[in-house]
Amino acid sequence: MPRTPLVLFRGVHNITPERLKQIGTHFLALAASTLSPSSPLPSMEFPKFLLLGLLLSLLASASYSATSWDDEDFFKTCSSHRCSKHGPQIRFPFRLSSNPPSCGAPGMLLSCSGHDTILDHPVLGACKVTEIYYRFGIINAIPLADSSSQCPLQKLVPLNQSTDVYKPMALEDSVLLGCQTDFIAANQEEVVGPSSCLSFSNNASQFWYLVNPETDMSTLPMGCVVVASDIPIPYSCDKNGRRYHTPFFGRSLFKEKAYKTIHFGETSLNWSINIITSVCQRCEQDGKHCGFSSNRGQAFCQRHGSNVILIAATTSAATLVVLVATALYLSLKRRYSEEIHMKVEIETTEEEKEKVKQMAIVALWCIQWNPKNRPSMSKVVNMLTGRLQNLQIPPKPFVSSKSHSMV
């Protein structure tokens, strides 16, 4: 015996486009089987069967569109912010401290201090965020001076700055050089400094420089020693997202970046969170923003276009299934009629009219614009098996309105 439509649509709240196609295939197979001589469903009942199929298809497509609605709700609740007109935009996976925890990934909380965007880094402490490159998962930040050190560069020298979320960016580094005396480099585009605020107990150097890693160290004065060889300098890119890389854009670019690091402590960090970072970077590279669904437990890309278009598209797909089944029914009905030479009269009784009206009312409830007005699967079954007089006429399906009672 073929499966009933209710079995086919079980779990409709998790419907996907692929599942909708499978449902359509099963529905067509079931439609054809009802016209066989051994079918338990009389051919006179087939129009009702088609209407029920359309109703359940609409419910499936409306449930799918509800996912889009929930996703859009994320961007309404977790809208982007800036701490100042020219400050970096704060959006998922980051969140502003005034937004709900669900608006951001763990460890990616930002706050506003006046016009400054502040990150509380577990190793570097409070940092002023100057740039956020969502397409590449990179953030530029300046560690703020505190009671432990009045020298921002001092915080960049510790060997391990990595945390569960942030790691020093390895795309472009500089070499920290400590010297006993001040000097003027022959190539001032490759050597930036000096700074005299650094202090190390095991190093008597008084002057500190950042040097391009490609510089020939033999050209530097005697008495200079390499203190660290992996000090990140700030990341930068053009308006199209192409990275400004020192070997391609000239050594003057290194000087500009290294100046920000040695005098202000500006550095670059990569962020990485499992199941979020890769999805969000693909979204950003496709020109879309990234969000997170707590219900599905996964990151997603913001859809372009309105929910009306999505509802219309998915509903059209469901309707197409029923139309094809109807065409199949009419074709097979004509063939079987010729074979058995029997005229079939369909008498439309008052009871049948009421049942059709009842199904139509339930179908309109299932495609309501407001997801709160759409009935659950169990509610649909109760509405279909209950009395027509108990059903309230729904509002126009694609007009936003206050919640209405269904019964």
C-alpha positions in Angstrom: 0.0 0.0 0.0 1.5 3.4 -0.9 2.5 5.8 1.8 0.1 8.5 2.7 0.9 12.2 2.2 1.2 12.7 6.0 4.0 10.1 6.1 5.8 11.8 3.1 5.7 15.2 4.9 6.8 14.0 8.3 9.5 16.3 9.7 8.3 19.1 7.5 9.9 21.7 9.8 13.3 20.6 8.7 12.4 20.7 5.0 15.2 21.5 2.5 15.0 22.2 -1.3 16.5 18.7 -1.9 13.9 17.1 0.4 11.1 19.0 -1.5 12.3 17.5 -4.7 12.2 14.0 -3.1 8.7 14.7 -1.8 7.6 15.7 -5.3 8.9 12.5 -6.8 7.2 10.4 -4.1 4.0 12.4 -4.7 4.0 11.8 -8.4 4.6 8.0 -7.9 1.7 7.9 -5.4 -0.5 9.9 -7.8 0.1 7.3 -10.5 -0.5 4.4 -8.2 -3.9 5.7 -7.2 -5.1 5.2 -10.7 -4.3 1.5 -10.9 -7.2 -0.9 -10.7 -5.9 -2.3 -7.3 -5.5 1.2 -5.8 -7.4 1.6 -2.5 -8.1 5.3 -3.4 -11.1 5.7 -5.7 -10.5 7.9 -8.8 -13.4 10.1 -7.6 -11.4 11.0 -4.5 -8.3 12.0 -6.5 -9.2 15.7 -6.8 -9.3 15.8 -3.0 -6.0 14.0 -2.8 -4.5 16.6 -5.1 -5.8 19.5 -3.0 -4.4 17.8 0.1 -1.0 17.4 -1.6 -1.0 21.1 -2.5 -1.8 22.0 1.0 1.0 19.9 2.4 3.4 21.2 -0.2 2.5 24.8 0.7 3.2 23.9 4.3 6.6 22.5 3.4 7.5 25.6 1.4 6.2 27.9 4.1 8.3 26.0 6.7 11.4 26.4 4.4 10.7 30.1 4.0 10.5 30.4 7.8 14.2 29.5 7.9 14.8 32.5 5.8 12.6 34.6 8.1 14.6 33.4 11.1 17.9 34.2 9.4 16.7 37.7 8.6 15.7 38.1 12.2 19.3 37.5 13.1 20.5 40.5 11.1 17.7 42.7 12.6 18.6 41.7 16.2 22.4 41.7 15.5 22.7 44.7 13.3 26.2 46.1 12.5 27.6 49.0 14.6 30.5 51.4 14.6 32.0 53.2 17.6 32.8 56.2 15.4 32.0 57.4 11.9 35.3 56.1 10.5 35.8 53.2 12.9 35.7 49.5 11.8 32.3 48.0 11.3 31.3 45.5 14.1 29.3 42.5 12.9 29.4 38.7 13.2 31.5 36.9 14.2 32.3 40.0 16.3 29.6 41.5 18.5 29.3 44.7 20.4 29.0 44.4 24.2 25.5 45.9 24.1 24.3 43.1 21.8 23.0 39.7 23.0 25.7 36.9 23.3 24.1 35.0 20.4 25.1 37.9 18.0 28.8 36.9 18.2 31.2 34.0 18.4 32.9 33.2 21.8 35.9 35.3 22.5 35.1 37.9 19.9 33.5 40.6 22.1 34.2 44.3 21.3 33.3 47.4 23.1 33.2 51.2 22.6 35.3 53.5 24.7 34.5 57.0 23.4 35.2 56.8 19.7 37.6 53.8 20.0 36.8 50.2 19.3 38.3 48.0 22.1 39.2 44.4 22.1 40.1 42.7 25.4 42.9 40.3 24.3 43.8 37.6 26.8 47.6 38.2 26.3 47.9 41.7 25.0 45.3 43.2 27.3 43.0 46.0 26.1 43.7 46.9 22.5 42.4 49.6 20.2 41.0 48.0 17.0 41.9 50.0 13.9 40.9 47.7 11.1 38.8 44.5 10.6 39.3 42.5 7.4 36.3 40.1 7.5 37.2 38.6 4.1 40.6 37.3 5.4 39.9 36.9 9.1 42.5 39.6 10.1 42.3 42.4 12.7 44.7 45.3 13.2 45.0 46.4 16.8 47.1 48.6 19.1 47.8 47.3 22.6 47.1 50.1 25.0 49.7 51.3 27.6 48.9 50.3 31.1 50.6 50.2 34.5 52.6 47.2 33.6 54.2 48.9 30.6 54.1 52.4 29.1 55.7 51.0 25.9 53.1 49.5 23.4 55.9 47.7 21.5 56.9 45.9 24.7 53.8 43.7 24.6 54.6 42.4 21.1 57.8 40.8 22.0 56.6 37.9 24.3 57.2 34.6 22.6 53.6 33.3 22.7 50.7 35.7 22.0 48.4 32.9 20.7 45.0 32.3 22.2 42.1 29.9 21.4 40.8 32.6 18.9 43.7 34.9 18.0 47.1 34.2 16.6 49.8 36.7 15.4 49.5 37.1 11.6 52.4 35.3 9.8 51.9 36.9 6.3 54.4 39.7 6.9 56.9 40.1 9.7 59.7 42.4 10.7 62.9 41.8 12.7 63.4 43.6 16.0 67.0 44.8 16.3 68.7 46.0 19.5 71.7 48.3 19.3 74.1 49.9 21.7 74.3 53.1 19.8 72.0 55.2 17.6 72.8 55.1 13.9 71.4 56.3 10.6 70.8 53.4 8.2 72.1 53.6 4.6 68.7 52.5 3.4 66.1 54.2 5.6 63.3 52.4 3.8 64.4 49.1 5.3 65.3 50.2 8.9 62.7 52.0 11.0 63.4 53.5 14.4 64.9 54.0 16.8 62.6 53.5 19.8 64.1 53.8 23.3 61.2 52.7 25.5 61.9 48.9 25.4 63.6 47.3 28.3 64.8 43.7 28.8 66.8 42.4 31.8 69.0 40.2 29.6 69.8 42.8 27.0 71.7 46.1 27.4 70.6 47.6 24.1 69.5 51.2 24.3 68.1 51.7 20.8 65.6 49.5 19.0 64.8 49.2 15.3 62.4 47.2 13.1 64.2 45.9 10.0 62.8 44.4 6.8 63.6 40.6 6.9 65.1 40.9 3.4 67.7 43.4 4.6 71.4 42.2 4.5 72.3 42.2 8.2 76.0 42.6 7.3 75.2 46.2 6.3 74.2 47.1 9.9 76.5 48.4 12.6 78.5 46.1 14.9 77.0 45.6 18.3 73.4 45.2 17.0 71.7 41.9 17.8 68.4 40.3 16.7 66.0 40.2 19.6 62.9 38.8 17.7 62.5 37.8 14.1 58.7 37.5 13.9 57.1 40.9 14.9 54.0 41.3 12.7 53.5 44.6 11.0 49.9 45.9 10.2 48.0 44.2 7.4 46.6 46.4 4.6 44.8 45.9 1.3 43.3 48.0 -1.5 39.6 48.7 -1.9 39.2 45.4 -3.9 40.7 43.4 -1.1 44.1 42.8 -2.8 46.8 42.7 -0.1 49.5 45.3 -0.1 52.6 43.1 0.0 56.0 44.8 0.6 58.0 43.0 -2.2 55.4 44.1 -4.8 54.5 47.5 -3.6 58.0 48.8 -2.6 60.0 49.1 0.6 58.5 52.4 1.3 55.3 50.5 2.3 57.4 48.5 4.8 58.5 51.8 6.4 55.0 53.1 6.7 53.7 49.9 8.3 56.8 49.4 10.6 56.5 53.0 11.8 53.0 52.2 13.2 54.4 49.1 14.9 57.5 50.5 16.5 56.0 53.8 17.7 52.4 52.8 18.5 52.6 49.0 18.8 50.1 48.3 16.0 50.0 44.7 15.0 47.9 42.2 13.0 46.1 39.1 14.4 44.4 36.2 12.6 41.2 34.9 14.2 39.9 31.3 13.8 36.9 29.5 15.3 35.9 26.0 14.2 32.9 25.7 11.8 32.5 29.5 11.7 35.7 31.1 10.2 35.8 29.2 6.9 32.0 29.7 6.3 32.1 33.4 7.1 35.2 34.1 4.9 33.4 32.5 2.0 30.3 34.7 2.7 32.4 37.9 2.8 34.4 37.0 -0.3 31.0 36.5 -2.1 29.9 40.0 -1.0 27.6 38.7 1.7 27.5 39.1 5.4 27.7 36.1 7.8 25.3 35.2 10.6 24.8 32.3 12.9 21.7 30.1 13.5 21.3 28.9 17.1 18.6 26.5 16.0 20.8 24.8 13.3 24.1 25.4 15.2 25.9 26.7 12.1 27.0 29.8 10.4 25.2 31.0 7.2 25.4 33.6 4.5 22.9 36.4 4.4 20.5 36.0 1.5 19.9 38.8 -0.9 16.3 39.6 -1.9 13.0 39.6 0.1 11.2 36.8 1.8 8.2 37.3 -0.5 10.4 36.2 -3.5 11.6 33.2 -1.6 8.1 32.2 -0.5 6.8 32.7 -4.1 9.7 30.6 -5.5 9.3 27.7 -3.1 5.5 27.8 -3.3 5.7 27.7 -7.1 7.9 24.6 -6.9 5.3 22.9 -4.6 2.5 24.0 -6.9 4.3 22.7 -9.9 4.4 19.2 -8.3 0.7 19.2 -7.9 0.0 20.6 -11.4 2.2 17.8 -12.9 0.4 15.3 -10.9 -2.9 16.7 -12.1 -1.8 16.5 -15.7 -0.7 12.9 -15.1 -4.1 12.1 -13.5 -6.1 13.6 -16.4 -4.0 11.7 -19.0 -4.2 8.3 -17.2 -7.9 8.9 -16.4 -8.6 9.3 -20.1 -6.6 6.2 -21.0 -8.3 4.0 -18.3 -11.7 5.4 -19.4 -11.1 4.3 -22.9 -10.0 0.8 -21.8 -13.0 0.1 -19.5 -15.6 2.1 -21.6 -17.2 3.5 -18.5 -18.5 7.0 -18.0 -17.6 8.4 -14.6 -19.8 11.1 -13.1 -18.5 13.1 -10.2 -21.3 14.4 -8.0 -20.3 17.3 -5.9 -22.2 17.1 -2.7 -22.6 19.8 -0.1 -20.2 17.9 2.2 -17.5 17.8 -0.5 -17.9 21.6 -1.0 -17.3 22.2 2.7 -14.3 19.9 2.8 -12.7 21.8 -0.2 -13.4 25.1 1.6 -11.9 23.7 4.8 -8.7 22.7 3.0 -8.5 26.1 1.3 -8.7 27.9 4.6 -6.1 25.7 6.2 -3.8 26.2 3.1 -4.1 30.0 3.5 -3.0 29.7 7.2 0.0 27.7 6.1 1.4 30.4 3.8 1.0 33.4 6.2 3.7 36.1 6.0 4.2 36.1 9.8 5.7 32.8 10.9 3.9 33.1 14.2 0.6 32.8 12.4 1.5 29.5 10.6 0.2 26.3 12.2 2.3 23.4 13.3 2.0 20.0 11.6 -0.1 18.6 14.4 -2.3 21.7 14.3 -2.8 21.3 10.5 -4.0 17.7 11.1 -6.5 18.9 13.8 -7.7 21.7 11.5 -8.3 19.3 8.6 -10.1 16.7 10.7 -12.1 19.2 12.7 -15.3 21.2 11.8 -15.3 23.9 9.2 -17.3 26.1 11.5 -14.5 26.2 14.0 -12.0 27.7 11.6 -11.4 31.4 11.4 -10.8 33.1 8.0 -7.1 34.0 7.8 -5.8 37.4 6.9 -4.2 38.0 3.5 -1.2 35.6 3.4 1.5 38.0 2.2 0.6 41.1 4.3 2.4 41.6 7.5 -0.1 41.7 10.4 -0.6 41.1 14.0 -1.0 37.5 15.2 -4.5 36.0 14.7 -6.1 33.0 16.3 -6.6 30.0 14.0 -9.6 28.4 15.8 
